[in-house]
Amino acid sequence: MAANSDPARPLDDAGFQRRLGEKISILFRIEGDPDHPYSEVVGLLQRVAVNESGARTLAVCRRDGSVVEVAETDVIRLKFVPIRSGGPFRAPASWGID
């Protein structure tokens, strides 16, 4: 299957696996606070897990090293963020690189 060039079409498992380590922004639904039903996470796509029923969970590593797991069914908007050209690479704090 060709790479997903249509942003409206969701990625398949292989598509996500090819994008591991890339910067991603995810807007997703949360429960428990009707005044704030959404949250957003920005970081590096660390892992994509698929459970026995076929549901995917995306794990995103933030700059501070914390990992946020988001069920794909809760995703409202997902965008891969282009790497800025010319700037130095900035590793997450959790990598322990100064």
Phi and psi in radians as a Rosetta constraint file:
Dihedral C 1 N 2 CA 2 C 2 CIRCULARHARMONIC -1.221 0.35
Dihedral N 2 CA 2 C 2 N 3 CIRCULARHARMONIC 2.786 0.35
Dihedral C 2 N 3 CA 3 C 3 CIRCULARHARMONIC -1.064 0.35
Dihedral N 3 CA 3 C 3 N 4 CIRCULARHARMONIC 2.600 0.35
Dihedral C 3 N 4 CA 4 C 4 CIRCULARHARMONIC -1.337 0.35
Dihedral N 4 CA 4 C 4 N 5 CIRCULARHARMONIC 1.885 0.35
Dihedral C 4 N 5 CA 5 C 5 CIRCULARHARMONIC -1.753 0.35
Dihedral N 5 CA 5 C 5 N 6 CIRCULARHARMONIC -0.145 0.35
Dihedral C 5 N 6 CA 6 C 6 CIRCULARHARMONIC -1.675 0.35
Dihedral N 6 CA 6 C 6 N 7 CIRCULARHARMONIC 1.915 0.35
Dihedral C 6 N 7 CA 7 C 7 CIRCULARHARMONIC -1.140 0.35
Dihedral N 7 CA 7 C 7 N 8 CIRCULARHARMONIC -0.318 0.35
Dihedral C 7 N 8 CA 8 C 8 CIRCULARHARMONIC -1.429 0.35
Dihedral N 8 CA 8 C 8 N 9 CIRCULARHARMONIC -0.310 0.35
Dihedral C 8 N 9 CA 9 C 9 CIRCULARHARMONIC -1.656 0.35
Dihedral N 9 CA 9 C 9 N 10 CIRCULARHARMONIC 2.198 0.35
Dihedral C 9 N 10 CA 10 C 10 CIRCULARHARMONIC -1.160 0.35
Dihedral N 10 CA 10 C 10 N 11 CIRCULARHARMONIC 2.680 0.35
Dihedral C 10 N 11 CA 11 C 11 CIRCULARHARMONIC -1.334 0.35
Dihedral N 11 CA 11 C 11 N 12 CIRCULARHARMONIC 2.600 0.35
Dihedral C 11 N 12 CA 12 C 12 CIRCULARHARMONIC -1.531 0.35
Dihedral N 12 CA 12 C 12 N 13 CIRCULARHARMONIC 3.113 0.35
Dihedral C 12 N 13 CA 13 C 13 CIRCULARHARMONIC -0.990 0.35
Dihedral N 13 CA 13 C 13 N 14 CIRCULARHARMONIC -0.786 0.35
Dihedral C 13 N 14 CA 14 C 14 CIRCULARHARMONIC -1.123 0.35
Dihedral N 14 CA 14 C 14 N 15 CIRCULARHARMONIC -0.627 0.35
Dihedral C 14 N 15 CA 15 C 15 CIRCULARHARMONIC -1.093 0.35
Dihedral N 15 CA 15 C 15 N 16 CIRCULARHARMONIC -0.755 0.35
Dihedral C 15 N 16 CA 16 C 16 CIRCULARHARMONIC -1.161 0.35
Dihedral N 16 CA 16 C 16 N 17 CIRCULARHARMONIC -0.739 0.35
Dihedral C 16 N 17 CA 17 C 17 CIRCULARHARMONIC -1.064 0.35
Dihedral N 17 CA 17 C 17 N 18 CIRCULARHARMONIC -0.642 0.35
Dihedral C 17 N 18 CA 18 C 18 CIRCULARHARMONIC -1.176 0.35
Dihedral N 18 CA 18 C 18 N 19 CIRCULARHARMONIC -0.381 0.35
Dihedral C 18 N 19 CA 19 C 19 CIRCULARHARMONIC -1.778 0.35
Dihedral N 19 CA 19 C 19 N 20 CIRCULARHARMONIC 0.126 0.35
Dihedral C 19 N 20 CA 20 C 20 CIRCULARHARMONIC -0.991 0.35
Dihedral N 20 CA 20 C 20 N 21 CIRCULARHARMONIC 2.415 0.35
Dihedral C 20 N 21 CA 21 C 21 CIRCULARHARMONIC 1.571 0.35
Dihedral N 21 CA 21 C 21 N 22 CIRCULARHARMONIC -0.162 0.35
Dihedral C 21 N 22 CA 22 C 22 CIRCULARHARMONIC -1.482 0.35
Dihedral N 22 CA 22 C 22 N 23 CIRCULARHARMONIC 2.705 0.35
Dihedral C 22 N 23 CA 23 C 23 CIRCULARHARMONIC -1.323 0.35
Dihedral N 23 CA 23 C 23 N 24 CIRCULARHARMONIC 2.396 0.35
Dihedral C 23 N 24 CA 24 C 24 CIRCULARHARMONIC -2.440 0.35
Dihedral N 24 CA 24 C 24 N 25 CIRCULARHARMONIC 2.609 0.35
Dihedral C 24 N 25 CA 25 C 25 CIRCULARHARMONIC -2.157 0.35
Dihedral N 25 CA 25 C 25 N 26 CIRCULARHARMONIC 2.228 0.35
Dihedral C 25 N 26 CA 26 C 26 CIRCULARHARMONIC -2.236 0.35
Dihedral N 26 CA 26 C 26 N 27 CIRCULARHARMONIC 2.178 0.35
Dihedral C 26 N 27 CA 27 C 27 CIRCULARHARMONIC -1.709 0.35
Dihedral N 27 CA 27 C 27 N 28 CIRCULARHARMONIC 2.217 0.35
Dihedral C 27 N 28 CA 28 C 28 CIRCULARHARMONIC -2.473 0.35
Dihedral N 28 CA 28 C 28 N 29 CIRCULARHARMONIC 2.764 0.35
Dihedral C 28 N 29 CA 29 C 29 CIRCULARHARMONIC -1.345 0.35
Dihedral N 29 CA 29 C 29 N 30 CIRCULARHARMONIC 2.494 0.35
Dihedral C 29 N 30 CA 30 C 30 CIRCULARHARMONIC -2.232 0.35
Dihedral N 30 CA 30 C 30 N 31 CIRCULARHARMONIC 2.780 0.35
Dihedral C 30 N 31 CA 31 C 31 CIRCULARHARMONIC -1.970 0.35
Dihedral N 31 CA 31 C 31 N 32 CIRCULARHARMONIC 2.743 0.35
Dihedral C 31 N 32 CA 32 C 32 CIRCULARHARMONIC 1.824 0.35
Dihedral N 32 CA 32 C 32 N 33 CIRCULARHARMONIC -0.269 0.35
Dihedral C 32 N 33 CA 33 C 33 CIRCULARHARMONIC -2.352 0.35
Dihedral N 33 CA 33 C 33 N 34 CIRCULARHARMONIC 1.648 0.35
Dihedral C 33 N 34 CA 34 C 34 CIRCULARHARMONIC -1.097 0.35
Dihedral N 34 CA 34 C 34 N 35 CIRCULARHARMONIC -0.392 0.35
Dihedral C 34 N 35 CA 35 C 35 CIRCULARHARMONIC -1.353 0.35
Dihedral N 35 CA 35 C 35 N 36 CIRCULARHARMONIC -0.380 0.35
Dihedral C 35 N 36 CA 36 C 36 CIRCULARHARMONIC -2.373 0.35
Dihedral N 36 CA 36 C 36 N 37 CIRCULARHARMONIC 1.366 0.35
Dihedral C 36 N 37 CA 37 C 37 CIRCULARHARMONIC -1.416 0.35
Dihedral N 37 CA 37 C 37 N 38 CIRCULARHARMONIC -0.019 0.35
Dihedral C 37 N 38 CA 38 C 38 CIRCULARHARMONIC -2.259 0.35
Dihedral N 38 CA 38 C 38 N 39 CIRCULARHARMONIC 2.748 0.35
Dihedral C 38 N 39 CA 39 C 39 CIRCULARHARMONIC -2.497 0.35
Dihedral N 39 CA 39 C 39 N 40 CIRCULARHARMONIC 2.918 0.35
Dihedral C 39 N 40 CA 40 C 40 CIRCULARHARMONIC -2.375 0.35
Dihedral N 40 CA 40 C 40 N 41 CIRCULARHARMONIC 2.521 0.35
Dihedral C 40 N 41 CA 41 C 41 CIRCULARHARMONIC -2.275 0.35
Dihedral N 41 CA 41 C 41 N 42 CIRCULARHARMONIC 2.419 0.35
Dihedral C 41 N 42 CA 42 C 42 CIRCULARHARMONIC -2.236 0.35
Dihedral N 42 CA 42 C 42 N 43 CIRCULARHARMONIC 2.302 0.35
Dihedral C 42 N 43 CA 43 C 43 CIRCULARHARMONIC 3.027 0.35
Dihedral N 43 CA 43 C 43 N 44 CIRCULARHARMONIC -2.794 0.35
Dihedral C 43 N 44 CA 44 C 44 CIRCULARHARMONIC -1.654 0.35
Dihedral N 44 CA 44 C 44 N 45 CIRCULARHARMONIC 2.322 0.35
Dihedral C 44 N 45 CA 45 C 45 CIRCULARHARMONIC -1.186 0.35
Dihedral N 45 CA 45 C 45 N 46 CIRCULARHARMONIC 1.933 0.35
Dihedral C 45 N 46 CA 46 C 46 CIRCULARHARMONIC -1.634 0.35
Dihedral N 46 CA 46 C 46 N 47 CIRCULARHARMONIC -0.685 0.35
Dihedral C 46 N 47 CA 47 C 47 CIRCULARHARMONIC -2.752 0.35
Dihedral N 47 CA 47 C 47 N 48 CIRCULARHARMONIC 2.616 0.35
Dihedral C 47 N 48 CA 48 C 48 CIRCULARHARMONIC -2.202 0.35
Dihedral N 48 CA 48 C 48 N 49 CIRCULARHARMONIC 2.028 0.35
Dihedral C 48 N 49 CA 49 C 49 CIRCULARHARMONIC -1.901 0.35
Dihedral N 49 CA 49 C 49 N 50 CIRCULARHARMONIC 2.496 0.35
Dihedral C 49 N 50 CA 50 C 50 CIRCULARHARMONIC -2.143 0.35
Dihedral N 50 CA 50 C 50 N 51 CIRCULARHARMONIC 2.160 0.35
Dihedral C 50 N 51 CA 51 C 51 CIRCULARHARMONIC -1.466 0.35
Dihedral N 51 CA 51 C 51 N 52 CIRCULARHARMONIC -3.136 0.35
Dihedral C 51 N 52 CA 52 C 52 CIRCULARHARMONIC -1.113 0.35
Dihedral N 52 CA 52 C 52 N 53 CIRCULARHARMONIC -0.398 0.35
Dihedral C 52 N 53 CA 53 C 53 CIRCULARHARMONIC -1.572 0.35
Dihedral N 53 CA 53 C 53 N 54 CIRCULARHARMONIC 0.004 0.35
Dihedral C 53 N 54 CA 54 C 54 CIRCULARHARMONIC 1.628 0.35
Dihedral N 54 CA 54 C 54 N 55 CIRCULARHARMONIC 0.024 0.35
Dihedral C 54 N 55 CA 55 C 55 CIRCULARHARMONIC -1.365 0.35
Dihedral N 55 CA 55 C 55 N 56 CIRCULARHARMONIC 2.381 0.35
Dihedral C 55 N 56 CA 56 C 56 CIRCULARHARMONIC -1.712 0.35
Dihedral N 56 CA 56 C 56 N 57 CIRCULARHARMONIC 2.563 0.35
Dihedral C 56 N 57 CA 57 C 57 CIRCULARHARMONIC -2.204 0.35
Dihedral N 57 CA 57 C 57 N 58 CIRCULARHARMONIC 2.300 0.35
Dihedral C 57 N 58 CA 58 C 58 CIRCULARHARMONIC -1.789 0.35
Dihedral N 58 CA 58 C 58 N 59 CIRCULARHARMONIC 2.250 0.35
Dihedral C 58 N 59 CA 59 C 59 CIRCULARHARMONIC -1.843 0.35
Dihedral N 59 CA 59 C 59 N 60 CIRCULARHARMONIC 2.168 0.35
Dihedral C 59 N 60 CA 60 C 60 CIRCULARHARMONIC -2.059 0.35
Dihedral N 60 CA 60 C 60 N 61 CIRCULARHARMONIC 2.204 0.35
Dihedral C 60 N 61 CA 61 C 61 CIRCULARHARMONIC -1.636 0.35
Dihedral N 61 CA 61 C 61 N 62 CIRCULARHARMONIC 2.045 0.35
Dihedral C 61 N 62 CA 62 C 62 CIRCULARHARMONIC -1.332 0.35
Dihedral N 62 CA 62 C 62 N 63 CIRCULARHARMONIC 2.948 0.35
Dihedral C 62 N 63 CA 63 C 63 CIRCULARHARMONIC -1.021 0.35
Dihedral N 63 CA 63 C 63 N 64 CIRCULARHARMONIC -0.594 0.35
Dihedral C 63 N 64 CA 64 C 64 CIRCULARHARMONIC -1.408 0.35
Dihedral N 64 CA 64 C 64 N 65 CIRCULARHARMONIC 0.008 0.35
Dihedral C 64 N 65 CA 65 C 65 CIRCULARHARMONIC 1.662 0.35
Dihedral N 65 CA 65 C 65 N 66 CIRCULARHARMONIC -0.206 0.35
Dihedral C 65 N 66 CA 66 C 66 CIRCULARHARMONIC -1.241 0.35
Dihedral N 66 CA 66 C 66 N 67 CIRCULARHARMONIC 2.607 0.35
Dihedral C 66 N 67 CA 67 C 67 CIRCULARHARMONIC -2.003 0.35
Dihedral N 67 CA 67 C 67 N 68 CIRCULARHARMONIC 2.270 0.35
Dihedral C 67 N 68 CA 68 C 68 CIRCULARHARMONIC -1.945 0.35
Dihedral N 68 CA 68 C 68 N 69 CIRCULARHARMONIC 2.223 0.35
Dihedral C 68 N 69 CA 69 C 69 CIRCULARHARMONIC -1.822 0.35
Dihedral N 69 CA 69 C 69 N 70 CIRCULARHARMONIC 2.276 0.35
Dihedral C 69 N 70 CA 70 C 70 CIRCULARHARMONIC -2.174 0.35
Dihedral N 70 CA 70 C 70 N 71 CIRCULARHARMONIC 2.192 0.35
Dihedral C 70 N 71 CA 71 C 71 CIRCULARHARMONIC -1.222 0.35
Dihedral N 71 CA 71 C 71 N 72 CIRCULARHARMONIC 2.348 0.35
Dihedral C 71 N 72 CA 72 C 72 CIRCULARHARMONIC -1.020 0.35
Dihedral N 72 CA 72 C 72 N 73 CIRCULARHARMONIC -0.525 0.35
Dihedral C 72 N 73 CA 73 C 73 CIRCULARHARMONIC -1.186 0.35
Dihedral N 73 CA 73 C 73 N 74 CIRCULARHARMONIC -0.328 0.35
Dihedral C 73 N 74 CA 74 C 74 CIRCULARHARMONIC -1.610 0.35
Dihedral N 74 CA 74 C 74 N 75 CIRCULARHARMONIC -0.122 0.35
Dihedral C 74 N 75 CA 75 C 75 CIRCULARHARMONIC -1.255 0.35
Dihedral N 75 CA 75 C 75 N 76 CIRCULARHARMONIC 2.227 0.35
Dihedral C 75 N 76 CA 76 C 76 CIRCULARHARMONIC -1.728 0.35
Dihedral N 76 CA 76 C 76 N 77 CIRCULARHARMONIC -0.778 0.35
Dihedral C 76 N 77 CA 77 C 77 CIRCULARHARMONIC -2.479 0.35
Dihedral N 77 CA 77 C 77 N 78 CIRCULARHARMONIC 2.360 0.35
Dihedral C 77 N 78 CA 78 C 78 CIRCULARHARMONIC -2.304 0.35
Dihedral N 78 CA 78 C 78 N 79 CIRCULARHARMONIC 2.266 0.35
Dihedral C 78 N 79 CA 79 C 79 CIRCULARHARMONIC -2.464 0.35
Dihedral N 79 CA 79 C 79 N 80 CIRCULARHARMONIC 2.285 0.35
Dihedral C 79 N 80 CA 80 C 80 CIRCULARHARMONIC -1.452 0.35
Dihedral N 80 CA 80 C 80 N 81 CIRCULARHARMONIC 2.292 0.35
Dihedral C 80 N 81 CA 81 C 81 CIRCULARHARMONIC -1.651 0.35
Dihedral N 81 CA 81 C 81 N 82 CIRCULARHARMONIC 2.180 0.35
Dihedral C 81 N 82 CA 82 C 82 CIRCULARHARMONIC -1.092 0.35
Dihedral N 82 CA 82 C 82 N 83 CIRCULARHARMONIC 2.521 0.35
Dihedral C 82 N 83 CA 83 C 83 CIRCULARHARMONIC -1.302 0.35
Dihedral N 83 CA 83 C 83 N 84 CIRCULARHARMONIC 2.304 0.35
Dihedral C 83 N 84 CA 84 C 84 CIRCULARHARMONIC -1.235 0.35
Dihedral N 84 CA 84 C 84 N 85 CIRCULARHARMONIC 2.388 0.35
Dihedral C 84 N 85 CA 85 C 85 CIRCULARHARMONIC -1.522 0.35
Dihedral N 85 CA 85 C 85 N 86 CIRCULARHARMONIC 2.558 0.35
Dihedral C 85 N 86 CA 86 C 86 CIRCULARHARMONIC 1.523 0.35
Dihedral N 86 CA 86 C 86 N 87 CIRCULARHARMONIC -0.356 0.35
Dihedral C 86 N 87 CA 87 C 87 CIRCULARHARMONIC -1.560 0.35
Dihedral N 87 CA 87 C 87 N 88 CIRCULARHARMONIC 2.791 0.35
Dihedral C 87 N 88 CA 88 C 88 CIRCULARHARMONIC -1.293 0.35
Dihedral N 88 CA 88 C 88 N 89 CIRCULARHARMONIC 2.631 0.35
Dihedral C 88 N 89 CA 89 C 89 CIRCULARHARMONIC -1.210 0.35
Dihedral N 89 CA 89 C 89 N 90 CIRCULARHARMONIC 2.357 0.35
Dihedral C 89 N 90 CA 90 C 90 CIRCULARHARMONIC -2.016 0.35
Dihedral N 90 CA 90 C 90 N 91 CIRCULARHARMONIC 1.852 0.35
Dihedral C 90 N 91 CA 91 C 91 CIRCULARHARMONIC -1.316 0.35
Dihedral N 91 CA 91 C 91 N 92 CIRCULARHARMONIC 2.599 0.35
Dihedral C 91 N 92 CA 92 C 92 CIRCULARHARMONIC -1.050 0.35
Dihedral N 92 CA 92 C 92 N 93 CIRCULARHARMONIC 2.593 0.35
Dihedral C 92 N 93 CA 93 C 93 CIRCULARHARMONIC -0.989 0.35
Dihedral N 93 CA 93 C 93 N 94 CIRCULARHARMONIC -0.564 0.35
Dihedral C 93 N 94 CA 94 C 94 CIRCULARHARMONIC -1.124 0.35
Dihedral N 94 CA 94 C 94 N 95 CIRCULARHARMONIC -0.300 0.35
Dihedral C 94 N 95 CA 95 C 95 CIRCULARHARMONIC -1.332 0.35
Dihedral N 95 CA 95 C 95 N 96 CIRCULARHARMONIC -0.279 0.35
Dihedral C 95 N 96 CA 96 C 96 CIRCULARHARMONIC 1.238 0.35
Dihedral N 96 CA 96 C 96 N 97 CIRCULARHARMONIC 0.454 0.35
Dihedral C 96 N 97 CA 97 C 97 CIRCULARHARMONIC -1.793 0.35
Dihedral N 97 CA 97 C 97 N 98 CIRCULARHARMONIC 2.260 0.35
